[in-house]
Amino acid sequence: MNRTLKTTRICFKIFTYLSALRNRLNLKRSVVCYFIFVSKMNGYRRIFRFRNIIAAGVGVAAVTAGVATFAQCSAAPAPSSWNPALPGNIPDTGFGSWNHNWDLRDPRTFFKRPSSDGESGAEKKKVRKKPSAVRHLILIRHGQYNLEGATDAERVLTPLGVQQAQAAGKRLKELGIPFDSLISSNMSRAIQTAQIIKENMEQKDLEITCEDPLLREGAPALPEPPVSHWHPDLHQYYEDGARIESAFRKYFHRADPCQEKDSYELVVCHANVIRYFACRALQFPGEAWLRISLCHTSLNVISILPSGRVILRTLGDGGHLPVDQVTTS
């Protein structure tokens, strides 16, 4: 009763104020505003009458939400279905999946087809032996060479390039690893670097087994992003890209099943070739090769596991060089 009386008094005061403005405002508009105000006050009064019920409902909702949140946070996470032993059972992370058969030598892809007489049944039987050895590829960039040479025969190592190759050979000797092979590009600077490395390694049974033209320097792919300081003709990308990709497929693959021991293979070639190899081996876009910088005679070690996984152990390692002998061009 007291609330109703108080509301009536407030409305009367407001109406009196509106009446005082009748000389400036239309009387009809004032009356309309009055009734709108009174109707709103009646709505507020009804809400106030059920304030206890509304407060109780809000409290119950808050408690329910809090209990649900606590239960969700304290509950044990659902077990994941991912198993590292199952390459195909990988959760979707938004990134590209690793291609386990990138070298087309995954033993799971080799099957014996059922014979015509049905001797082997309806199911396919695997006959390919699984590889067990690891291939370690040590890619070495050549030493600094004469950039003023007009032909390849004139682009031989500088005196500093010879010192860099000698340091690389001594570094490999200190590793104490019996290397299985030494392969070189057939360009003069790579052959000379390989010879100096072999002499300083002092491994008697190690010879340069191949001077491969596939490993020659070139333009493997249009770089992304493009750069202004190096832009050969487009046809050079077209020609060199196919050749360097062929070299990658020739040397990068998992060990043959008949290989029993891990192998360590030295490959002396060029910066562009090595950078492209690193991107391809890790299944990165080949166009990213120019984002990598390699110093002369740097060591780049890539291991290929029997499962097809690839591990980049070192990239651009020039730790065998004194600071004043580190060069990139």
N, C-alpha and C positions, 0 to 999 in steps of 0.2 A: 504494500500500500504506500509506504514511504517512497519507494523507488518511483512508482507511478506519479506521485505528486511532484517529486523532484524533476522528473522528465517533463511534466506539464509546465512547470515554471520556466524551465530552460526554453521550451518551445515558445512560450508566451513572450519571453524577452526577445527572442529572435524575431518573432512576428512583429513586435513593437519596433524593432530596429528597421525591419523592412518597410514598415508603414511610414517611418520617418523619411524614407527615400522615395516616397510616392511621387514627389515633385520631379524627380529625375528619372525614375524608372516607371515602367508601365505597371499599373496595379495588378493587371491580370498575370503578368509574369511573376510578380512577387508572390501571389497566392499559389501559383503552380510550384514555385521553389519551396514554399512552406510545406505543401502537402508531400512533396518528394522527401523533404528532410524528416517529416514526421514518420513516413513509411519506413525510412531507413532506421530511425530510432526504435521503431517497433520490432524490426528484424534483429537489431542488436540486443534488445531486451529479451527476446526469445532465446537467443544464443546464450545470454548470461544466465537464464533460468536453468539451462541444462549444462552449465559449466562443469559440474562434478562428473557427469557421465562422459563428457568429451575428454576431460583430463584423464579419466580412467582408461578410456580407449587408446589415447595417445601413449600412455604409460605401458599398456599391454603390448602395443605394437613395437615400442622401443625395446622392451625386454625380449620379445620374440626374435627381433632382428639381431640383437646381441648374442643370444644363445645360438642362433643359426651360424653366425660368423665364427664364434668360438669353436663350434663343432667342425666347421669346414677347415679351420686352421689347424686344429689339433688332430684331425683324422689322418691316418697313415696314407701316404700317396699311393695311387693305383700302380701296381707293378707294370713296368715297361715291357713291351713285347720285343724290344730290340735286343739282338744277340750278335756280338761282333763276329761270331763264328759263321753267321749266315749273311754273306755279302748283300743278298737281295732284300733282306729285312731291315731296312734303314729308315728311320723317321724322316719325314719331310722337313728340311730346314730351310727351304727356299733357294738353296744353292744346287749347282749341278752335281749329280752323283758321279762317283768314281767309276770309270769304265774298267772293270777287272780283266777284260779281254782286249785291251788296247793293242797288244802285239799279236793278237789272233793265235796265241799259244796256250790259252787256258785249257788244261786237260779235260775240264768238264764239258768242253764243246766238241771233243772228239768221241765219236760213237761208232760202234759196229752195227751196221744195219742187219735186221733179221734176214737170214738166208731164205732162199725161195722155197725150200722144203719145210720151213717153219721150225728148224732145229733149235734156234735161239729164242723162240717164243715171240710174243707180241711186243715185248719191251726191248728197248735198245740197251746194249751192254757196252760199258766203257772199256776200252782196251789201251788207252794212252797212259803210260807211266807218268806219274807226277814228278816234276823237277824237285830237287832237294838242295841245290847249291845256290849261292848268291853271287851275282856278277857285280864287281866293283869297277866302274869306269872312272879313270882319272884323266880328265880333260885338261890339257895344258895349252895356254896361249903361247905363241912364239915370242921371242925377245924383240926388243926395239930394232927397227931396220931402217935402211936408207930410203927415205920418202922421195928423194930426188931422182931415184932410178927410173929410167924410161921403160925398161923391160923387167920381167920377173928375174932374169939372171942378174940384173944390177941391183935388185932390191934385197941385198944381203944384210946380215946383222951388223949393226954398228958396234964399236968397241964396248959400249955400255950394254948392248943386247947380248954380247958374248958373256959378259960378267953375270947378267941376269940368268942366262941359261945354265951357267956353271953353278950358281947358287941353287937353282931348282934341282939340278942333278944331285948335289950334296944333300939337299933336304930329303929327297926320295931315298937316298942311301941310308940316311939316319933312321928312317922308318923301319928298316930291317925286314921289309916285305919282299918275298920272292915274286917279282912281277912275271906274268905269263907271256905278255906280248907288248910290243911297241909299234904303234902305227902312226904314220905321219901323212899330212897333206903333201901333195907333190909340188907345192910352191917352194921356192928356194929358201925363204926365211924359216919355214916350218921344218924342212929337211935339215937345215943347219942346226936349228935348235934341238931337234931330236938327236942328232949325232953328238952334240956337246953334252946333252943330258945323259946319254948312254955312257960316254967316256967317264963322266964324274960319278956315275952310279957304281961302276966297277963290278957289274954283274955279268960274268963271262958268258952265260948261256942266253943272254938277252940280245936280240938283233932286231933291226928295223924290218919287220916282216912285210910291210906294204907301204907304198907311197900312193895313196888313194886320191885320184882326181875329184872324187865326190866330195872330199873335205876341203876343197879350195875355197878361198874367201869369196863372198858374194852378198847379194841382197836377198835374204830369205823371205821377207814379206813386207808389205807396206806397213810402216810403223804407225802405231796409234798411241798417243797423239803424234801427228807429223812434226818434223823438225825442219828448221830452215838451213842448217849447216850441212845437211847430207841429203841429197835428193837425186839419185840416179834415174835414168830413163825407165819408163814403165816396163819396157820389154825386158830390162835386166831383172826386175822382180819376177817376171813370168818365166824366164829361163833359169835363173839361179834358184828360185823358190822350189821348183820341182826337183832340181839336183840335190839341194840340201835336205829336202824332205826324204829323198831316196837314201841319203846317207844316214839319216835318223833311223829309218826302218831297217837299215842294214846292221847297225851297231847297237841299237837299243831294243832289247828283248830279254825275256827271262832265260835262265840257263836251260840248255838242252837236258832232257831227263837222264841221259847217259853221263852227264857231268857229275862227278862225285864230290869234288872239292870246290871251295869258293875260289873264284878267279879274280885277278887284279890286272887290269888291262890299261896301258898308257896310250893316250891318243893326243898327239900334238897337232893342233890346227889353229883356228883363227877366232877372233873375238865374236864376230857376227854369228858364226856357225855355233860356237859354244853357247851363246846367249839364246839362240833359237832352240838348241837341244834342251837347255834347262827348262824353257817354257813348255815345250812339247812333252818332256818327260813328266812334268808335274801336272799336265793336262790344263795348263793355263793357255789363254789365247796366244797363238804364235805372234800376233801383231804387237805384243808387249815386249819383244826382245830388246828394243832400243832403250827401254827404261833401266837397263842393267849396264853397269860399267865394270870392265875387267882390266886390271893392270897387266903389263907384260909378264910372261911366264907364271901367271897366277895359276893355282891349283883349284880345280873344280871337281869334286868327288860326288858321284851319283851311284847309289846302290840299287840294284833291281832284285827284289826278293822272289823266291819261288812262287809266292802267291800272286805276283804281279804288282804288288805294292812297290812304290818308288820312294827312296829317301834321298834328299839332297843334304849331303853331309857338310860340304864346304862350297862356297861360291865366291870367286875372286880372292882367294887366300894368297896374299903376297907377303906373308910373315917371314919368309926366308930372305927377303930383300932388305938391305939397309934403307933408311929413309931417303937418302939421296939417290937411290937407284930405282925408286918407284916411279914408273912412267906409264902413261896410257896411250901416247901417240909419238 
